[in-house]
Amino acid sequence: MTSSATEEISIGAFLSQISLGNPRKEKKNKRLCRSEPFLKPRMTKFIRQKILYAVANFKNSLKRPKNDPQQLYSSILESIISLTVTESFKQQPPRQKQSVRSENITEERVGSISKKEWKILKNTSANVILDPKTANPSLVLSFDGRSLRTETQREFQSKRNHDEYQKKYKHQYNAWTCVQAKEGYNKGKHYWEVDVKGKNDWRIGVVKESAPRNGFSKLNTATGYWTLRLQFCRLMALTEPVTKLNQAPPSKIGEHLDYEEGKLTFYNAENRKHIYTFKEEFRETVYPVFGTVETEKPLRII
């Protein structure tokens, strides 16, 4: 008998183990194996595939636990997923560290300040006026320079030509709908309030003089912006990475800058509750900055 026949007989013997307890099935398998050399080549190939498939299934059944056939496979699958996720985390580059002197402070660590402290804080009130030369061309500023909104579609279409949307000044925003204040600060303490009641999108804080204003670059601590952002009803501090603030958006926000201490603190101006504090070693002039994409209710400095 040829080696191939011997191999097929071995497979037939293996199949007979599958059919233990079923003599009729065992007899059929043996007859198939002995008859294989006399069958047509096409039929022989078909039978060989069937036999190999049955052998493979039998081998797999031996590997499965008797009490729970799916348990082993579930365990293996979970292990593969776990290893894949772990490996993907190992391959991720380390996050960039924030250039802060100590960790930023969230609401949970401070709470509300006393009325006496609030009165002292408000004594440092600053007269913040928006600088039209820094405003994105699609922003509409009030005559007193205390409020801003994005222009409507009708206002946009009424513009005479595209030149009115081109950047003309050094610190003018040409992508993000932002504007900064005329006066910057390089010393002292300064406080101002912003009315954000009923608004769904805004950005407020301070920006350093050398920060980028061209294009849609990230406006966060890594690029010289220390701001809070409300977007899709979610309040966040634009750190790197973003810090989500789990609290309802306030109606009126107070901002207090202590330049020497390197602190920019945000409060709920209605209940004196602390929202967030950025800690940074300021080394150049910083300006109050504001932004919104809403066209109806303006963002107003109180």
LINVEN-V591798 format. One record per residue. N is the residue number from 1. RES is the residue in one small letter. OMEGA is omega in degrees with one decimal (NA if undefined). BURIAL is 1 if it has 9 or more other C-alpha atoms within 8 Angstrom, else 0. Layout:
n->N res->RES omega->OMEGA burial->BURIAL
n->N res->RES omega->OMEGA burial->BURIAL
This chain:
n->1 res->m omega->-178.2 burial->0
n->2 res->t omega->179.9 burial->0
n->3 res->s omega->179.5 burial->0
n->4 res->s omega->178.0 burial->0
n->5 res->a omega->177.8 burial->1
n->6 res->t omega->-180.0 burial->1
n->7 res->e omega->-179.7 burial->0
n->8 res->e omega->178.1 burial->1
n->9 res->i omega->177.7 burial->1
n->10 res->s omega->178.2 burial->0
n->11 res->i omega->178.2 burial->1
n->12 res->g omega->177.3 burial->1
n->13 res->a omega->178.8 burial->1
n->14 res->f omega->178.9 burial->1
n->15 res->l omega->-179.4 burial->1
n->16 res->s omega->177.4 burial->1
n->17 res->q omega->179.0 burial->0
n->18 res->i omega->-171.8 burial->0
n->19 res->s omega->178.5 burial->1
n->20 res->l omega->-177.9 burial->0
n->21 res->g omega->178.1 burial->0
n->22 res->n omega->-174.6 burial->0
n->23 res->p omega->-178.2 burial->0
n->24 res->r omega->-180.0 burial->0
n->25 res->k omega->179.4 burial->0
n->26 res->e omega->-179.9 burial->1
n->27 res->k omega->-180.0 burial->0
n->28 res->k omega->-179.7 burial->0
n->29 res->n omega->-179.7 burial->1
n->30 res->k omega->179.8 burial->1
n->31 res->r omega->178.4 burial->0
n->32 res->l omega->-177.2 burial->0
n->33 res->c omega->-179.1 burial->1
n->34 res->r omega->-176.7 burial->0
n->35 res->s omega->-171.6 burial->0
n->36 res->e omega->-178.4 burial->1
n->37 res->p omega->-176.4 burial->0
n->38 res->f omega->-179.9 burial->0
n->39 res->l omega->177.5 burial->0
n->40 res->k omega->-178.5 burial->0
n->41 res->p omega->-177.6 burial->0
n->42 res->r omega->178.9 burial->0
n->43 res->m omega->178.2 burial->0
n->44 res->t omega->179.5 burial->1
n->45 res->k omega->-179.7 burial->0
n->46 res->f omega->-179.5 burial->0
n->47 res->i omega->179.6 burial->1
n->48 res->r omega->178.8 burial->0
n->49 res->q omega->179.0 burial->0
n->50 res->k omega->-178.9 burial->0
n->51 res->i omega->-179.8 burial->1
n->52 res->l omega->178.1 burial->0
n->53 res->y omega->179.1 burial->0
n->54 res->a omega->178.7 burial->1
n->55 res->v omega->-179.7 burial->1
n->56 res->a omega->178.7 burial->0
n->57 res->n omega->179.6 burial->0
n->58 res->f omega->178.6 burial->1
n->59 res->k omega->179.3 burial->0
n->60 res->n omega->-179.4 burial->0
n->61 res->s omega->178.2 burial->0
n->62 res->l omega->-177.7 burial->0
n->63 res->k omega->-176.9 burial->0
n->64 res->r omega->174.6 burial->1
n->65 res->p omega->-175.1 burial->1
n->66 res->k omega->-174.1 burial->0
n->67 res->n omega->-177.7 burial->0
n->68 res->d omega->-175.5 burial->0
n->69 res->p omega->-175.9 burial->1
n->70 res->q omega->-174.6 burial->0
n->71 res->q omega->-178.7 burial->0
n->72 res->l omega->-177.1 burial->1
n->73 res->y omega->176.9 burial->0
n->74 res->s omega->179.2 burial->0
n->75 res->s omega->179.5 burial->0
n->76 res->i omega->-179.3 burial->0
n->77 res->l omega->178.8 burial->0
n->78 res->e omega->178.9 burial->0
n->79 res->s omega->179.7 burial->0
n->80 res->i omega->179.6 burial->0
n->81 res->i omega->-179.8 burial->0
n->82 res->s omega->179.6 burial->0
n->83 res->l omega->-179.7 burial->0
n->84 res->t omega->-179.8 burial->0
n->85 res->v omega->179.4 burial->0
n->86 res->t omega->-178.9 burial->0
n->87 res->e omega->-179.8 burial->0
n->88 res->s omega->177.6 burial->0
n->89 res->f omega->179.2 burial->0
n->90 res->k omega->-175.8 burial->0
n->91 res->q omega->179.9 burial->0
n->92 res->q omega->177.5 burial->0
n->93 res->p omega->179.9 burial->0
n->94 res->p omega->179.6 burial->0
n->95 res->r omega->178.0 burial->0
n->96 res->q omega->179.0 burial->0
n->97 res->k omega->176.9 burial->0
n->98 res->q omega->-179.8 burial->0
n->99 res->s omega->-179.8 burial->0
n->100 res->v omega->-179.0 burial->1
n->101 res->r omega->174.5 burial->0
n->102 res->s omega->-174.2 burial->0
n->103 res->e omega->176.2 burial->0
n->104 res->n omega->-171.7 burial->1
n->105 res->i omega->179.3 burial->1
n->106 res->t omega->-175.2 burial->1
n->107 res->e omega->-173.5 burial->1
n->108 res->e omega->-174.3 burial->0
n->109 res->r omega->-174.7 burial->0
n->110 res->v omega->-176.2 burial->1
n->111 res->g omega->-178.7 burial->0
n->112 res->s omega->175.6 burial->0
n->113 res->i omega->-176.5 burial->1
n->114 res->s omega->178.7 burial->0
n->115 res->k omega->179.6 burial->0
n->116 res->k omega->178.1 burial->0
n->117 res->e omega->179.7 burial->0
n->118 res->w omega->179.4 burial->1
n->119 res->k omega->178.0 burial->0
n->120 res->i omega->-179.3 burial->0
n->121 res->l omega->-177.4 burial->1
n->122 res->k omega->176.2 burial->0
n->123 res->n omega->178.6 burial->0
n->124 res->t omega->-176.4 burial->1
n->125 res->s omega->-179.5 burial->1
n->126 res->a omega->177.6 burial->0
n->127 res->n omega->-174.9 burial->0
n->128 res->v omega->178.2 burial->1
n->129 res->i omega->-178.7 burial->1
n->130 res->l omega->179.4 burial->1
n->131 res->d omega->-178.3 burial->1
n->132 res->p omega->-179.6 burial->0
n->133 res->k omega->178.7 burial->0
n->134 res->t omega->-173.9 burial->1
n->135 res->a omega->170.8 burial->1
n->136 res->n omega->-177.1 burial->1
n->137 res->p omega->179.9 burial->1
n->138 res->s omega->176.9 burial->1
n->139 res->l omega->175.2 burial->1
n->140 res->v omega->179.7 burial->1
n->141 res->l omega->176.6 burial->1
n->142 res->s omega->-178.4 burial->0
n->143 res->f omega->-179.6 burial->0
n->144 res->d omega->178.3 burial->0
n->145 res->g omega->-176.6 burial->1
n->146 res->r omega->-180.0 burial->1
n->147 res->s omega->-178.9 burial->1
n->148 res->l omega->173.0 burial->1
n->149 res->r omega->176.2 burial->1
n->150 res->t omega->-177.9 burial->1
n->151 res->e omega->178.5 burial->1
n->152 res->t omega->178.4 burial->0
n->153 res->q omega->179.2 burial->0
n->154 res->r omega->178.5 burial->0
n->155 res->e omega->178.3 burial->0
n->156 res->f omega->-178.1 burial->1
n->157 res->q omega->-179.1 burial->0
n->158 res->s omega->177.5 burial->0
n->159 res->k omega->-173.3 burial->0
n->160 res->r omega->-177.9 burial->0
n->161 res->n omega->-176.3 burial->0
n->162 res->h omega->-178.3 burial->0
n->163 res->d omega->-179.5 burial->0
n->164 res->e omega->180.0 burial->0
n->165 res->y omega->179.0 burial->0
n->166 res->q omega->179.3 burial->0
n->167 res->k omega->-176.4 burial->0
n->168 res->k omega->-174.4 burial->0
n->169 res->y omega->-173.8 burial->0
n->170 res->k omega->-175.0 burial->0
n->171 res->h omega->-179.1 burial->0
n->172 res->q omega->176.8 burial->1
n->173 res->y omega->-179.2 burial->1
n->174 res->n omega->178.7 burial->1
n->175 res->a omega->175.9 burial->1
n->176 res->w omega->179.7 burial->1
n->177 res->t omega->-176.5 burial->1
n->178 res->c omega->174.8 burial->1
n->179 res->v omega->177.8 burial->1
n->180 res->q omega->-179.0 burial->1
n->181 res->a omega->178.5 burial->1
n->182 res->k omega->-175.3 burial->1
n->183 res->e omega->175.1 burial->0
n->184 res->g omega->-176.7 burial->1
n->185 res->y omega->174.9 burial->1
n->186 res->n omega->174.8 burial->1
n->187 res->k omega->173.3 burial->0
n->188 res->g omega->179.8 burial->0
n->189 res->k omega->-175.0 burial->1
n->190 res->h omega->-178.4 burial->1
n->191 res->y omega->174.6 burial->1
n->192 res->w omega->-178.4 burial->1
n->193 res->e omega->-178.6 burial->1
n->194 res->v omega->177.0 burial->1
n->195 res->d omega->-179.4 burial->1
n->196 res->v omega->-176.3 burial->1
n->197 res->k omega->176.6 burial->0
n->198 res->g omega->-178.6 burial->0
n->199 res->k omega->-178.2 burial->1
n->200 res->n omega->-177.9 burial->1
n->201 res->d omega->175.0 burial->1
n->202 res->w omega->177.2 burial->1
n->203 res->r omega->179.7 burial->1
n->204 res->i omega->179.8 burial->1
n->205 res->g omega->177.1 burial->1
n->206 res->v omega->179.5 burial->1
n->207 res->v omega->177.6 burial->1
n->208 res->k omega->-172.1 burial->1
n->209 res->e omega->-175.4 burial->0
n->210 res->s omega->-177.9 burial->0
n->211 res->a omega->179.8 burial->1
n->212 res->p omega->177.6 burial->0
n->213 res->r omega->178.6 burial->1
n->214 res->n omega->173.2 burial->1
n->215 res->g omega->-177.8 burial->0
n->216 res->f omega->174.2 burial->0
n->217 res->s omega->-178.5 burial->0
n->218 res->k omega->177.5 burial->0
n->219 res->l omega->-178.8 burial->1
n->220 res->n omega->-175.7 burial->1
n->221 res->t omega->-179.2 burial->1
n->222 res->a omega->-178.1 burial->1
n->223 res->t omega->176.4 burial->1
n->224 res->g omega->176.3 burial->1
n->225 res->y omega->175.3 burial->1
n->226 res->w omega->-170.6 burial->1
n->227 res->t omega->167.0 burial->1
n->228 res->l omega->-177.1 burial->1
n->229 res->r omega->170.3 burial->1
n->230 res->l omega->-178.8 burial->1
n->231 res->q omega->-178.1 burial->1
n->232 res->f omega->177.7 burial->0
n->233 res->c omega->178.2 burial->0
n->234 res->r omega->-179.9 burial->1
n->235 res->l omega->-177.9 burial->1
n->236 res->m omega->171.4 burial->1
n->237 res->a omega->-174.4 burial->1
n->238 res->l omega->172.4 burial->1
n->239 res->t omega->176.9 burial->1
n->240 res->e omega->2.1 burial->1
n->241 res->p omega->-175.9 burial->0
n->242 res->v omega->174.8 burial->0
n->243 res->t omega->179.4 burial->1
n->244 res->k omega->-179.1 burial->0
n->245 res->l omega->-175.3 burial->1
n->246 res->n omega->177.7 burial->0
n->247 res->q omega->-180.0 burial->0
n->248 res->a omega->178.7 burial->0
n->249 res->p omega->179.0 burial->0
n->250 res->p omega->177.7 burial->0
n->251 res->s omega->-178.8 burial->1
n->252 res->k omega->-175.9 burial->1
n->253 res->i omega->173.6 burial->1
n->254 res->g omega->178.7 burial->1
n->255 res->e omega->179.5 burial->1
n->256 res->h omega->179.4 burial->1
n->257 res->l omega->172.3 burial->1
n->258 res->d omega->-170.6 burial->1
n->259 res->y omega->-177.1 burial->1
n->260 res->e omega->179.3 burial->0
n->261 res->e omega->-179.5 burial->0
n->262 res->g omega->-178.3 burial->1
n->263 res->k omega->168.6 burial->1
n->264 res->l omega->-173.4 burial->1
n->265 res->t omega->178.2 burial->1
n->266 res->f omega->178.7 burial->1
n->267 res->y omega->164.8 burial->1
n->268 res->n omega->-172.2 burial->1
n->269 res->a omega->-179.7 burial->1
n->270 res->e omega->-179.7 burial->0
n->271 res->n omega->177.0 burial->0
n->272 res->r omega->-177.3 burial->1
n->273 res->k omega->179.1 burial->1
n->274 res->h omega->178.5 burial->1
n->275 res->i omega->-176.3 burial->1
n->276 res->y omega->176.2 burial->1
n->277 res->t omega->170.2 burial->1
n->278 res->f omega->174.7 burial->1
n->279 res->k omega->-174.5 burial->1
n->280 res->e omega->175.0 burial->1
n->281 res->e omega->-178.1 burial->0
n->282 res->f omega->-177.9 burial->0
n->283 res->r omega->177.4 burial->0
n->284 res->e omega->-178.1 burial->0
n->285 res->t omega->176.3 burial->1
n->286 res->v omega->-177.3 burial->1
n->287 res->y omega->169.9 burial->1
n->288 res->p omega->-178.0 burial->1
n->289 res->v omega->-176.0 burial->1
n->290 res->f omega->178.1 burial->1
n->291 res->g omega->175.4 burial->1
n->292 res->t omega->175.5 burial->1
n->293 res->v omega->-177.6 burial->1
n->294 res->e omega->-174.9 burial->1
n->295 res->t omega->-174.6 burial->1
n->296 res->e omega->-177.1 burial->0
n->297 res->k omega->-178.0 burial->0
n->298 res->p omega->171.6 burial->1
n->299 res->l omega->-170.9 burial->1
n->300 res->r omega->172.2 burial->1
n->301 res->i omega->-176.7 burial->1
n->302 res->i omega->NA burial->0
